[in-house]
Each structure stands twice: as C-alpha cells, then as structure tokens.
C-alpha cells in the first residue's frame, strides 16, 4: 500500500526544507486570519464559535444544575477573549487564537 504521508525523519526534513523554500519564494509571513462558523450538509465538518458543552449551557443553563454558572460564564468569556474556535471533523478540535490544537474530544 502506498501511503501519502511518510513519517520518517528524512521525509520530514525534506518537507520542512521545501516549505521554507516555498515560503521564501512567495514572500509569505504569518498573518491573522478570520474564521467564520459553518457546517457542511452532512453535519460532520464545520467550525463553531464555542465547544458543544458551552453552547448547550448557554441554550439551557438549567440542564447544568450541578455546575457552577459563574465558572461556566468565566470560561466562556475567556474562550471568546482568546479568540478560540472549534473545528469539527468527526470530533471537536479546540483551536487556540494563534492556530494550535489545544484539545480534542
């Protein structure tokens, strides 16, 4: 079977060199991007502003009687302040404001 990705040190080093050369050739530099919420027709892939637990809490806080509402509110405030979002690809990938995956479920 021919794999697309080869996780060897030699392959990774070559890929990194190619990426550096392409970045220099195209004069690319890190820049902020804008992300908008969406969901595909199948409901499998999309982007949302909040993790599902936070969204459910905002829709029905009474469904979380054992949880501390002030803690939830603070977590949601902090989430938004940091510019985080959720990428849905079969599961939730929490993405930080600077583009790193910080949690998966």
Protein Blocks (a to p, Z undefined) as FASTA:
>chain_A
ZZfbdcdfklmmmmmmmmmmmmmmnopacddddddddddfkomaccdfbdfklmmmmmmm
mlmmmbcfklmmmmmmmmmmnopacddehiacdddfkopafbdZZ
